[in-house]
Amino acid sequence: MSQPLNIGNLNLDGSSAGGGQPSLAYSTSPIDQFSPPKHHYPLNNGDAPAAGSFSARMMTSPKQTNGFPASSPSSAGGLPSATSPRDRARSLSTTVQAPKVLTPFVPRSIEEQEEKVHPKVLLLENVNESAINMLREQGYVVETEKSALGEQELIDRLVKGGYSALGIRSKTKVTAKVIESVKNLVVIGCFCIGTNQVDLLAAGRAGIAVFNSPFSNSRSVAELVISEIVALSRQMVDRANEMRQGIWNKVSKGCWEIRGKTLGIVGYGHIGAQLSVLAEAMGMQVRYFDVIPIMPLGQAQQVGTLDDLLAISDFLTLHVPEIPETMNLIGAEEMRKMKKGSYLINNARGKVVDLAALATSLKSGHLAGAAIDVFPREPAANGKYFNEDLNPFFPALSTCPNLILTPHIGGSTEEAQRMIGAEVGAALIRYINFGSTLGAVNFPEVSLKPIIGDDIVRLCFAHLNRPGVLKAVNAILGAYNVERQLTDSKGEVAYLMADIAEVSPEGVRKIYDGVSSLEASVATRVLY
Ligand SMILES: NC(=O)c1ccc[n+]([C@@H]2O[C@H](COP(=O)([O-])OP(=O)(O)OC[C@H]3O[C@@H](n4cnc5c(N)ncnc54)[C@H](O)[C@@H]3O)[C@@H](O)[C@H]2O)c1
């Protein structure tokens, strides 16, 4: 039942590539048994385990590769790169033993294990098909909802359903109350960019890892900005609105080509850099300001201060994060410093621009136009909610000339949604099946290479970041052959992964009980 896991343009299937060699491929394990992490592994009662039982699994040889390339040399800093020259060379020239398929959870009880309980995943808010398919291919039981759920509805659903993984987009709020109320949840996937809809601290303290997809829609935003630059310089939205009212207004005054104009980019990160390349292809001169020195792409040039950029830009576009330093980054004073007749574009975050000051500047004619995709307060649902109650500056803005207002659609494309689905889906699978926290926002990033050999089990231990915990863990593991071990911490939460060889089922029981009963323990899983 092993299915290919396609991540980006990697075709990751577990099939053999000529001569019986594993291909440059991921394949992920089927999951035929499951239970959430805070429960106990099955009681083991003898030397002759029933077929398919925990004990039997401990002793049988898996037939499929797991979610990492078999040839990966990495034991720590990241997902093994299936495309690195070293990996490619190895996969072509050596016979590689397939990694062990891991059963991702310690079953709650022997009965549950025998019932073959599958991991349950709840995906809300119309999460993209790409993720649904990917998770189902793992054998997970995936339930979906088109809309978000309110706090109590979410609690009731999660508690009743016994889900181990929750997938949301930006509208579902996972509050501390939700987290405290659900005991089975292991992981949350935010199928979007931001994660402020989740109480990350509460999730971390509960041992729930949270993943997101911060950069899958960079290209979509960059393309929208290009379209806005053209639309603003041609006053296209005002003309289009007039036409709907039967007004024929063929003007060229104040309308410009963008060729040869200067685009000022504030924040030369993922989006800013993509935009830089597209804008140059349109014949624009690109200048940018960033708080860190960043290598320019093409002919772009970094300037020393924001004021320098304000003074030279025909179009100023913002691509900075929302952090205390960027609140009202562009206010009345900065707008005054912008060239007369220039344009302002904000697709970053709503609080970066003072929108009341923008209305004043547009009405005075100092700025010739603006495109705003993000707002200090945005409605939680689609409908007639964008009004004065939400944003007091709305009446002033709604009567400004050459102003394009869009409802935070910068990253909203089919392509971006697919990429987000695939990226977050893959992160959930990596965490559930293999314990890897690469890309987690509230856990330290820890990953171990695939397990080769049947008698190795993997301990995944989230704990409070306190002195003495590692000493206590190692006192428990000291009696065993620890093949590899890695730990890291992030704020209050620390995460340890250890691969332990030659452990009997009784030994696993001892390790699990010992580690999970430590005072600092937050969540313990044994993948076997
Ligand atoms: N409109 C949308 O739908 C949409 C979609 C995706 C992202 N975004 C937003 O776009 C923004 C940029 O995203 P990204 O992926 O390019 O982020 P990024 O982290 O890749 O880049 C941000 C850049 O801003 C720089 N920066 C930080 N503070 C700065 C300051 N005070 N002055 C100048 N530069 C500063 C950083 O050094 C970094 O290079 C974010 O706010 C993100 O939330 C919006």
Ligand as a Chemical Component Dictionary entry (heavy atoms), coordinates in Angstrom:
data_LIG
# 
_chem_comp.id                   LIG 
_chem_comp.type                 NON-POLYMER 
_chem_comp.pdbx_formal_charge   0 
_chem_comp.three_letter_code    LIG 
# 
loop_
_chem_comp_atom.comp_id 
_chem_comp_atom.atom_id 
_chem_comp_atom.alt_atom_id 
_chem_comp_atom.type_symbol 
_chem_comp_atom.charge 
_chem_comp_atom.model_Cartn_x 
_chem_comp_atom.model_Cartn_y 
_chem_comp_atom.model_Cartn_z 
_chem_comp_atom.pdbx_ordinal 
LIG N1  N1  N 0  -1.015 39.418 0.398 1  
LIG C1  C1  C 0  -0.849 38.140 0.589 2  
LIG O1  O1  O 0  -1.719 37.340 0.306 3  
LIG C2  C2  C 0  0.455  37.638 1.148 4  
LIG C3  C3  C 0  0.895  36.360 0.800 5  
LIG C4  C4  C 0  2.133  35.927 1.270 6  
LIG C5  C5  C 0  2.881  36.745 2.099 7  
LIG N2  N2  N 1  2.411  37.955 2.464 8  
LIG C6  C6  C 0  3.209  38.839 3.330 9  
LIG O2  O2  O 0  4.267  39.376 2.575 10 
LIG C7  C7  C 0  5.331  39.757 3.449 11 
LIG C8  C8  C 0  6.660  39.317 2.874 12 
LIG O3  O3  O 0  6.677  37.910 2.740 13 
LIG P1  P1  P 0  8.026  37.143 2.326 14 
LIG O4  O4  O 0  7.645  35.723 2.173 15 
LIG O5  O5  O -1 8.712  37.836 1.222 16 
LIG O6  O6  O 0  8.852  37.332 3.674 17 
LIG P2  P2  P 0  10.422 37.086 3.870 18 
LIG O7  O7  O 0  10.589 36.787 5.305 19 
LIG O8  O8  O 0  10.949 36.146 2.880 20 
LIG O9  O9  O 0  11.054 38.527 3.563 21 
LIG C9  C9  C 0  10.854 39.652 4.377 22 
LIG C10 C10 C 0  12.044 40.576 4.191 23 
LIG O10 O10 O 0  11.766 41.784 4.886 24 
LIG C11 C11 C 0  12.972 42.219 5.492 25 
LIG N3  N3  N 0  12.658 43.155 6.558 26 
LIG C12 C12 C 0  12.252 42.885 7.825 27 
LIG N4  N4  N 0  12.038 44.036 8.470 28 
LIG C13 C13 C 0  12.308 45.040 7.619 29 
LIG C14 C14 C 0  12.268 46.451 7.716 30 
LIG N5  N5  N 0  11.898 47.073 8.837 31 
LIG N6  N6  N 0  12.631 47.166 6.634 32 
LIG C15 C15 C 0  13.026 46.551 5.487 33 
LIG N7  N7  N 0  13.074 45.219 5.337 34 
LIG C16 C16 C 0  12.713 44.479 6.392 35 
LIG C17 C17 C 0  13.625 40.931 5.956 36 
LIG O11 O11 O 0  14.991 41.114 6.194 37 
LIG C18 C18 C 0  13.341 40.013 4.771 38 
LIG O12 O12 O 0  14.361 40.069 3.809 39 
LIG C19 C19 C 0  4.988  39.149 4.791 40 
LIG O13 O13 O 0  4.431  40.147 5.622 41 
LIG C20 C20 C 0  3.919  38.145 4.460 42 
LIG O14 O14 O 0  3.066  37.953 5.559 43 
LIG C21 C21 C 0  1.229  38.427 1.986 44 
# 
loop_
_chem_comp_bond.comp_id 
_chem_comp_bond.atom_id_1 
_chem_comp_bond.atom_id_2 
_chem_comp_bond.value_order 
_chem_comp_bond.pdbx_ordinal 
LIG N1  C1  SING 1  
LIG C1  O1  DOUB 2  
LIG C1  C2  SING 3  
LIG C2  C3  SING 4  
LIG C2  C21 DOUB 5  
LIG C3  C4  DOUB 6  
LIG C4  C5  SING 7  
LIG C5  N2  DOUB 8  
LIG N2  C6  SING 9  
LIG N2  C21 SING 10 
LIG C6  O2  SING 11 
LIG C6  C20 SING 12 
LIG O2  C7  SING 13 
LIG C7  C8  SING 14 
LIG C7  C19 SING 15 
LIG C8  O3  SING 16 
LIG O3  P1  SING 17 
LIG P1  O4  DOUB 18 
LIG P1  O5  SING 19 
LIG P1  O6  SING 20 
LIG O6  P2  SING 21 
LIG P2  O7  DOUB 22 
LIG P2  O8  SING 23 
LIG P2  O9  SING 24 
LIG O9  C9  SING 25 
LIG C9  C10 SING 26 
LIG C10 O10 SING 27 
LIG C10 C18 SING 28 
LIG O10 C11 SING 29 
LIG C11 N3  SING 30 
LIG C11 C17 SING 31 
LIG N3  C12 SING 32 
LIG N3  C16 SING 33 
LIG C12 N4  DOUB 34 
LIG N4  C13 SING 35 
LIG C13 C14 SING 36 
LIG C13 C16 DOUB 37 
LIG C14 N5  SING 38 
LIG C14 N6  DOUB 39 
LIG N6  C15 SING 40 
LIG C15 N7  DOUB 41 
LIG N7  C16 SING 42 
LIG C17 O11 SING 43 
LIG C17 C18 SING 44 
LIG C18 O12 SING 45 
LIG C19 O13 SING 46 
LIG C19 C20 SING 47 
LIG C20 O14 SING 48 
# 
